Amino acid sequence: MLDGEKIKMSVVQMVKIVGLGAVALTLSVEWLGWLFCRLWPRKISRGPLKEVFFFPTEVACTERLFTPDSPFPCPCPLPHNVNTSFTRLLGHILSASSSLDLCVFAFTNLDLSRAVLALHARGIPIRILTDMDYTLITGSQIGAIRRAGICVRCDSGAVHMHHKFAVVDGRRLITGSLNWTLTAIQSNKENILVTEEPDLVLPFITEFQRLWDVNDPARRHLPSIAEKTASLVL
C-alpha cells in the first residue's frame, strides 16, 4: 500500500509540474509576442496597404510635411500637427523614393504642386498626364511644373481625360474622385483610396503607360504610311 501511495503521489506531483510548465510556457510566448510587437512593430505584416480618405478636409498647416527637420515652429495661424485627409494624401505623395506617375484632370492646388516640385528637386523621376483644356484654367499649376523641367503630356482627344490617380514608386496607387484643386479638397464631397494591392495597382500602371504612349507629341507628328506614299508619288 505504501508503495502504491508513493506512486500515486509521484504521479500527482508530475502532473502538477507538467501543468505549471505548460502555464509558464504559454505566458512566456505571450510575453515574447508582446515584446516583439513593442520593439519591432513594422516587422509584422498586415497585408497590402489599404486606406480610404474622405473630403472636404479640415484646413490645417502642412509646413511640417515639407520641412520636417526645421528647428523653428511655423508662425501661421492654422492648426498645427493635425492629421487630416489632406495631410495624409500629401504624406503619401511625398513618400515617393523612385518614381511618381500622375494622371489628373485638373491641377491647381499649391500644396500638391509644391509636393511634386519637392520630389523633382530630390531627383525623383516624375511623369504627369493631364487634360489639354484644363491646363489653361485659372490657377493651373501645369505651367510652373513644366518650367521646372518635369515631363508633362496633355491628352487632346475629343473627350476629356478625366482620370484622377497617381502611382507612387510603381507599387502604391492613389485614386478616387478627387481632382487636385482647392475646391475639391476644401469644399466638395470627395474620396481617395490608397492601396498597394498588386491586382489593383497593375491595371492603373498599364493604363497610364498606354495613355502616355498615345499622347507622345513626337508620335502625333509622325507622317502616316499613306502620307509617305503620296509624297513619293508626287
C-alpha positions in Angstrom: 0.0 0.0 0.0 2.8 2.3 0.9 4.4 1.8 -2.4 1.1 2.4 -4.2 0.5 5.6 -2.3 4.0 6.8 -3.2 3.4 6.0 -6.8 0.1 7.9 -6.7 1.7 10.9 -5.1 4.5 10.9 -7.6 2.1 10.9 -10.5 0.1 13.8 -8.9 3.3 15.8 -8.5 4.4 15.0 -12.0 1.0 16.2 -13.4 1.3 19.4 -11.3 4.8 20.1 -12.6 3.8 19.5 -16.2 0.8 21.8 -15.7 2.9 24.5 -14.2 5.4 24.2 -17.0 2.7 24.5 -19.7 1.3 27.6 -18.0 4.8 29.1 -17.8 5.5 28.3 -21.4 2.2 30.0 -22.5 2.9 33.1 -20.5 6.5 33.2 -21.9 5.2 33.0 -25.5 2.6 35.7 -24.9 5.2 38.0 -23.2 7.7 37.5 -26.1 5.0 38.3 -28.6 4.1 41.5 -26.8 7.8 42.5 -26.5 8.3 41.8 -30.3 5.3 44.0 -31.2 6.6 46.8 -29.0 10.2 46.7 -30.3 9.6 45.8 -33.9 6.0 46.9 -34.8 6.8 47.3 -38.5 8.0 43.7 -38.8 4.5 42.3 -38.5 2.8 42.0 -41.9 -0.8 43.1 -42.0 -1.2 42.6 -45.8 -1.1 45.2 -48.5 -1.7 48.8 -47.6 -5.4 49.9 -47.8 -6.6 53.3 -46.7 -9.6 55.5 -47.5 -9.8 59.3 -47.1 -12.9 61.5 -47.4 -13.2 65.2 -48.2 -13.8 68.0 -47.6 -11.0 68.1 -45.1 -10.2 70.3 -42.1 -7.8 73.1 -43.0 -4.5 72.7 -41.2 -0.9 73.7 -41.6 1.2 71.4 -43.9 4.6 73.1 -43.4 6.0 70.3 -41.2 5.5 67.8 -44.1 7.8 69.9 -46.3 10.4 70.9 -43.6 10.3 68.0 -41.0 13.8 68.8 -39.8 13.3 72.6 -39.3 14.0 73.6 -35.7 11.7 76.6 -36.0 7.9 76.5 -35.4 5.6 77.6 -38.2 4.2 81.0 -37.4 1.0 80.6 -39.5 -2.4 80.8 -37.7 -3.7 77.4 -38.9 -3.9 74.4 -36.6 -0.6 72.5 -36.5 0.3 68.8 -36.1 -3.3 67.8 -37.2 -3.8 64.6 -39.1 -6.3 65.2 -41.8 -7.3 63.5 -45.1 -5.2 66.1 -47.0 -2.1 65.8 -44.8 -2.3 62.0 -45.2 -2.6 62.4 -49.0 0.4 64.8 -49.1 2.4 62.3 -47.0 1.8 59.5 -49.5 2.9 61.8 -52.4 6.0 62.9 -50.5 6.9 59.3 -49.6 7.9 58.7 -53.3 11.5 57.4 -53.4 11.9 56.2 -57.0 9.1 57.5 -59.2 5.7 59.3 -59.4 3.3 58.9 -62.3 0.4 61.3 -62.1 -2.8 61.2 -64.2 -5.1 64.1 -63.2 -7.8 66.1 -64.9 -7.4 69.4 -63.1 -4.4 70.5 -61.1 -4.5 73.9 -59.3 -3.7 73.1 -55.6 -0.5 74.9 -54.5 0.5 72.4 -51.8 0.2 69.4 -54.1 2.2 71.4 -56.7 4.8 72.1 -54.0 5.0 68.4 -53.2 5.6 67.5 -56.9 8.3 70.1 -57.2 9.9 68.9 -53.9 10.1 65.4 -55.3 11.6 66.8 -58.5 14.2 68.7 -56.5 15.2 65.4 -54.9 15.8 63.8 -58.3 12.6 61.6 -58.3 11.5 60.9 -61.9 8.0 62.3 -62.5 5.6 61.9 -65.4 2.4 63.9 -65.5 -0.5 63.3 -67.8 -3.4 65.9 -67.9 -6.3 67.1 -69.9 -5.3 69.7 -72.6 -8.3 72.0 -72.0 -7.7 72.2 -68.2 -4.0 73.2 -68.5 -5.4 76.7 -69.4 -7.8 77.2 -66.5 -7.0 79.9 -63.9 -4.6 78.8 -61.3 -3.4 75.7 -63.2 0.0 74.5 -61.9 1.0 72.7 -65.1 2.9 75.7 -66.4 5.0 76.0 -63.3 5.6 72.3 -63.3 6.7 72.3 -66.9 9.0 75.3 -66.3 10.7 73.3 -63.5 11.7 70.6 -66.1 9.1 68.0 -65.2 7.8 66.0 -68.2 4.1 66.7 -68.9 1.9 65.3 -71.6 -1.6 66.6 -72.5 -4.4 64.5 -73.7 -6.1 66.4 -76.6 -8.6 63.8 -77.6 -12.3 64.5 -78.4 -13.3 63.6 -74.9 -11.9 64.7 -71.6 -9.1 62.8 -69.9 -11.0 62.7 -66.6 -8.8 60.3 -64.6 -7.5 61.2 -61.1 -4.9 58.8 -60.0 -1.2 58.6 -59.1 1.2 55.7 -58.8 4.0 56.1 -56.3 7.2 54.0 -56.7 5.3 51.7 -59.1 3.6 50.0 -56.2 1.3 52.4 -54.4 -2.0 53.5 -56.0 -3.8 56.8 -55.1 -7.1 57.1 -56.8 -10.7 58.4 -56.3 -13.0 61.2 -57.3 -10.6 64.0 -56.0 -9.2 66.5 -58.5 -6.1 68.2 -57.3 -7.8 71.5 -56.7 -8.5 73.7 -53.7 -12.3 73.4 -54.2 -12.2 69.6 -54.3 -10.2 69.4 -51.2 -11.9 72.0 -49.0 -15.5 72.2 -50.4 -16.5 69.1 -52.3 -17.6 65.7 -51.0 -14.8 63.5 -52.5 -12.9 60.3 -51.8 -9.5 58.8 -52.1 -8.4 55.2 -52.0 -4.7 54.3 -51.3 -3.7 50.7 -51.8 -0.6 48.6 -52.6 -2.7 45.6 -53.6 -0.9 44.4 -56.8 -4.1 43.3 -58.5 -5.4 46.8 -58.3 -2.2 48.7 -58.9 -1.1 46.9 -62.0 -4.1 47.9 -64.3 -3.5 51.6 -63.4 0.2 51.3 -64.3 -0.8 49.7 -67.6 -3.4 52.4 -68.4 -1.0 55.2 -67.5 1.6 53.8 -69.9 -1.0 53.3 -72.7 -2.1 57.0 -72.4 1.5 58.2 -72.0 2.4 56.5 -75.3 -0.7 57.6 -77.2 -0.1 61.2 -76.2 3.6 61.3 -77.2 4.0 64.6 -79.1 6.6 63.0 -81.4 4.2 60.2 -82.3 1.4 62.5 -83.1 3.6 64.3 -85.7 4.9 61.2 -87.4 3.5 61.0 -91.0 1.2 58.1 -91.8 2.1 55.5 -94.4 -0.5 57.0 -96.8 1.1 60.4 -96.4 4.6 59.0 -97.1 3.3 57.1 -100.2 1.6 60.3 -101.5 4.8 62.3 -101.1 6.8 59.8 -103.0 4.3 59.7 -105.9 4.4 63.5 -106.1 
